[in-house]
Amino acid sequence: KIKFHYNFPEPFVRPREAYHAPHKIIPLADSENEISAESIMIYPPGIPMLIPGEIINASFLEDLDFYQQSGSVIFSELNNGYIKVIDKENWEKWEDSDEL
């Protein structure tokens, strides 16, 4: 039996704002330091690992790979190795930010 362990990603904006922001679809493997525009859940235990507005980091990608290799079911909007992230080039809020 696999014991759940996880380091939660850092939030950058509220989930609603991220969900409605301009987005693009990129390979999950290339998403480090991007801002998620969708949720990713694993089962078991059946909780979100990532929600819109959180910064995708290396730890998240490693944990997600671990759970996939361990037989957990991954739920996301795309379910094909891709993820929706905020399109920072077309996001007005990004122009006012010097982060990331």
trRosetta pair geometry for C-beta under 8 A, 3 or more apart (Angstrom, degrees):
i j d omega theta_ij theta_ji phi_ij phi_ji
2 67 7.7 137 142 -119 156 69
2 70 5.0 66 -81 174 155 143
2 71 7.9 174 -14 50 138 94
2 72 7.4 -91 67 -53 153 105
4 44 7.5 -105 -63 125 118 88
4 45 5.2 -24 -66 -22 153 125
5 63 7.8 -131 95 -127 74 114
6 49 6.6 -129 -143 -129 141 87
6 63 5.9 89 -119 -159 77 154
7 59 5.1 -28 63 147 127 144
7 60 7.8 -110 78 -66 86 64
7 63 7.3 -166 33 -47 78 145
8 54 7.9 -97 170 -139 79 143
9 36 7.8 88 93 -3 162 126
9 50 6.0 37 8 -115 139 84
9 54 3.9 94 97 169 124 121
9 55 5.6 -166 176 64 110 60
9 56 6.6 -32 -125 -96 148 31
9 57 5.9 167 -122 9 92 100
9 59 8.0 174 -87 75 73 103
9 60 5.3 7 -69 -65 112 134
10 54 6.6 143 77 -155 35 78
10 55 5.0 -5 67 35 90 115
10 57 7.4 67 13 -33 94 129
11 14 7.9 35 179 -87 125 32
11 53 5.5 15 -154 128 86 103
11 54 5.3 -55 -98 -96 54 71
11 55 7.7 165 -127 -3 7 81
12 18 7.6 97 71 -80 96 125
12 35 5.1 -82 50 -118 148 120
12 53 5.7 -155 56 177 74 66
12 54 6.7 141 5 -126 84 19
12 55 5.3 97 -41 -50 115 92
12 99 7.3 178 -142 109 108 142
12 100 7.4 1 -120 -39 142 128
13 17 4.6 -95 152 86 121 127
13 18 5.1 147 80 -54 109 93
13 21 7.6 79 81 -39 155 140
13 35 7.0 45 19 -171 103 142
13 53 4.4 -120 74 -137 65 101
13 93 7.0 61 -95 133 146 159
14 17 4.6 86 63 8 87 107
14 18 7.0 -164 89 -6 43 88
14 53 5.7 -118 105 -107 12 160
15 18 5.8 -62 -146 40 31 108
15 19 6.0 33 159 -24 69 109
15 51 5.2 -42 -104 147 121 113
15 52 4.4 99 -151 70 71 95
15 53 4.8 -109 -82 4 43 127
16 19 5.8 -54 -145 33 28 113
16 20 6.5 6 162 0 63 112
16 52 7.7 122 -40 92 15 132
17 20 6.4 -72 -148 47 25 96
17 21 6.2 41 152 -45 64 104
17 53 6.5 76 65 -93 89 117
17 93 7.4 52 171 -34 125 164
18 21 5.5 -41 -144 10 32 120
18 35 6.2 -129 -130 148 119 109
18 36 6.7 48 163 92 142 61
18 37 5.4 -151 158 -112 87 58
18 52 3.7 175 93 162 118 95
18 53 3.6 -151 -18 -64 141 70
18 86 6.0 -87 -147 -64 81 117
19 37 6.2 127 -111 -171 35 71
19 38 7.6 93 -114 -87 78 45
19 52 4.4 26 -60 175 77 177
19 53 7.9 -44 -27 -35 71 92
21 37 6.3 -123 62 -112 96 113
21 86 4.7 1 104 -127 137 103
21 87 7.4 -172 137 37 94 70
21 91 5.2 17 -171 -119 114 118
21 93 7.2 -71 -116 27 124 123
22 86 7.0 79 77 -163 60 66
22 87 4.3 -67 120 53 98 113
22 90 4.2 -70 99 100 164 111
22 91 5.4 -147 42 -73 101 75
23 37 4.0 -118 -107 60 133 175
23 84 4.7 26 165 -178 141 99
23 85 6.3 155 -153 79 89 28
23 86 5.8 -65 -102 -105 72 32
23 87 5.5 162 -137 -16 12 91
24 84 7.4 160 79 -148 26 61
24 85 6.3 -26 62 64 75 79
24 87 4.4 98 -22 -83 99 101
25 78 6.9 130 -142 -89 119 149
25 82 5.1 34 176 163 100 128
25 83 7.2 170 -147 82 64 28
25 84 5.6 -36 -93 -93 73 64
25 85 7.9 137 -106 18 25 73
26 30 5.3 -101 158 82 114 110
26 31 5.8 147 91 -81 115 84
26 34 7.0 177 49 -70 142 168
26 82 6.5 166 86 -153 24 86
26 83 6.5 -27 64 60 72 76
26 85 5.9 -24 23 19 114 121
27 30 4.6 73 69 13 94 104
27 31 7.2 -142 97 -33 50 88
27 81 6.2 -16 -145 142 79 92
27 82 5.8 -64 -103 -103 37 70
27 83 7.9 33 146 17 16 81
28 31 5.4 -44 -154 0 38 127
28 61 7.3 154 154 -123 90 98
28 64 7.6 -112 170 114 133 152
28 81 5.5 -120 13 -176 111 50
28 82 6.2 -151 -33 -114 79 14
28 83 4.9 92 -93 -19 77 110
29 61 7.4 99 -123 -153 44 131
29 81 7.5 -7 -15 -177 95 95
31 34 4.7 -81 -166 33 71 128
31 36 7.9 53 175 -84 131 76
31 56 4.7 -15 133 102 101 161
31 61 7.3 160 66 -82 94 117
31 83 5.3 9 -83 55 155 134
31 85 5.9 177 -139 -57 103 138
32 56 5.9 -123 -114 114 31 96
32 57 6.5 50 -146 -147 82 27
32 58 5.7 25 -125 -69 128 67
32 61 6.2 -55 -76 -22 93 143
33 55 6.8 -11 -139 -172 37 102
33 56 6.8 -58 8 73 17 78
33 57 7.2 62 -67 -101 52 57
33 100 6.0 144 -179 -157 93 102
34 55 7.6 160 84 -151 29 59
34 56 5.2 4 59 34 77 118
34 83 7.8 142 88 97 139 122
34 85 3.9 -17 158 -153 131 151
34 86 7.1 173 177 42 85 73
35 53 6.6 -12 -178 -143 105 25
35 54 7.2 159 -152 80 66 25
35 55 5.9 -40 -98 -95 67 59
35 56 7.4 -164 -93 -2 16 84
35 85 6.0 119 67 -167 49 88
35 86 4.3 -8 77 21 109 120
35 88 7.4 108 20 -68 114 100
35 100 7.4 -94 -45 -59 101 168
36 39 7.7 92 150 -82 133 30
36 40 7.6 -105 -142 -5 144 100
36 50 5.2 155 -67 160 169 116
36 51 6.9 141 94 102 135 23
36 52 5.5 -132 112 -115 89 38
36 53 6.8 -40 69 26 84 27
36 54 5.3 4 28 58 118 76
36 55 7.8 -156 -4 -89 84 10
36 56 5.8 110 -52 -50 93 100
36 83 6.8 -63 -125 167 85 124
36 84 7.4 73 -168 87 62 67
36 85 6.0 -64 -108 -110 31 71
36 86 7.7 36 77 -15 13 85
37 52 5.4 25 -155 -128 29 101
37 84 4.2 -83 73 127 106 98
37 85 5.5 150 -1 -137 97 13
37 86 5.3 141 -62 -59 106 60
38 52 6.1 42 -56 -74 11 90
38 76 6.1 83 128 -167 128 93
38 77 4.7 -96 -148 2 146 123
38 78 7.5 117 76 -8 172 92
38 83 6.5 -152 48 -165 117 77
38 84 4.4 88 -19 51 117 108
39 48 5.1 -67 -164 -127 110 122
39 50 6.4 167 -150 93 46 65
39 51 5.0 -2 -104 -116 90 59
39 52 6.5 -59 -53 -25 70 75
39 76 6.9 -164 95 -124 53 69
39 77 7.7 102 49 -31 65 91
40 48 6.8 105 72 -156 43 75
40 49 5.3 -43 97 58 94 99
40 50 4.4 27 37 47 100 105
40 64 7.0 -6 137 -113 146 128
40 74 6.6 -14 -171 -170 98 96
40 75 7.1 156 -159 81 49 54
40 76 4.5 -13 -107 -86 78 109
40 83 7.3 -40 -59 -117 125 116
41 46 6.9 14 172 -161 119 37
41 47 6.5 -159 -143 109 93 19
41 48 5.0 -60 -89 -95 82 52
41 49 6.6 155 -116 2 27 78
41 74 7.5 150 81 -159 48 48
41 75 4.4 -12 62 60 98 106
41 76 7.4 172 22 -68 64 59
42 45 7.2 47 95 32 89 57
42 46 7.6 -95 95 -60 49 21
42 47 7.4 -11 53 58 74 58
42 49 5.6 50 -8 -35 105 120
42 64 7.6 -161 -66 -125 125 67
42 67 5.0 -28 -139 158 150 155
42 72 4.7 17 -173 154 108 136
42 73 7.0 144 -159 75 56 49
42 74 5.8 -24 -101 -101 74 62
42 75 7.4 -171 -80 18 24 79
43 46 4.6 44 -109 -79 91 68
43 72 6.4 156 72 -170 35 85
43 73 4.6 -19 61 59 94 102
43 75 6.8 43 -6 -15 107 113
44 72 6.5 -108 44 -124 49 96
48 51 5.1 47 151 -62 151 91
49 60 6.8 133 151 -151 107 94
49 63 6.9 -174 -157 110 132 122
49 64 6.4 143 122 -84 160 91
49 67 7.8 -146 -71 16 151 157
50 54 5.5 -143 -155 68 76 133
50 56 6.8 22 -134 -96 144 84
50 60 6.2 70 -74 -159 118 137
51 54 5.7 88 58 -9 63 118
55 100 6.9 -166 -121 -92 124 122
56 60 5.5 -114 -154 70 64 144
56 61 6.9 69 172 -50 99 95
56 83 7.6 104 -79 111 155 160
56 85 7.3 -73 -1 -105 132 121
57 60 5.2 105 55 5 66 100
57 61 7.4 -132 103 -1 38 90
58 61 5.7 -58 -150 39 36 110
58 62 6.2 36 153 -19 69 106
59 62 5.7 -55 -146 38 30 111
59 63 6.2 29 156 -18 65 107
60 63 5.8 -58 -147 39 29 109
60 64 6.2 29 156 -20 65 108
61 64 5.8 -51 -144 36 29 112
61 65 6.4 31 155 -18 62 106
62 65 5.8 -56 -150 37 30 111
62 66 6.4 35 151 -23 64 105
63 66 5.5 -52 -149 33 33 116
63 67 6.5 27 156 -14 66 104
64 67 6.0 -57 -149 39 30 106
64 68 6.4 32 152 -20 65 107
64 74 7.0 62 -163 -113 95 133
65 68 5.6 -54 -146 36 32 113
65 69 6.2 28 157 -16 66 108
66 69 6.0 -61 -149 40 27 108
66 70 6.2 20 154 -16 64 114
67 70 5.5 -59 -141 41 32 111
67 72 4.0 -35 174 38 94 140
67 74 7.1 119 107 -73 113 96
68 72 6.6 -74 -77 59 30 87
68 74 6.0 -15 -89 -33 92 129
74 79 7.2 157 102 -121 91 76
75 79 7.2 -27 -143 -84 38 107
76 79 5.5 168 60 -60 80 61
76 83 6.8 -61 175 -109 151 80
77 84 6.2 -5 59 -1 139 122
78 81 7.9 -89 119 47 117 36
78 82 4.8 -82 139 75 158 90
78 83 6.6 -146 29 -91 135 32
78 84 6.9 152 -32 -28 120 86
86 91 5.7 20 172 -61 108 153
86 94 7.5 160 139 -59 123 124
87 90 4.6 5 116 40 116 103
87 91 6.1 153 85 -35 62 97
88 91 5.4 -60 -133 29 33 119
88 94 4.3 146 -160 -128 78 162
88 100 7.8 -131 -103 92 152 132
89 94 7.5 -53 -53 84 15 151
91 94 4.2 79 83 -5 103 111
91 95 7.6 -173 96 -14 61 78
92 95 5.9 -49 -164 21 42 114
92 96 7.5 27 148 -8 66 103
93 96 6.0 -65 -164 39 42 106
93 97 6.5 31 146 -19 72 117
94 97 5.5 -69 -148 39 38 111
97 100 7.6 27 131 29 123 92
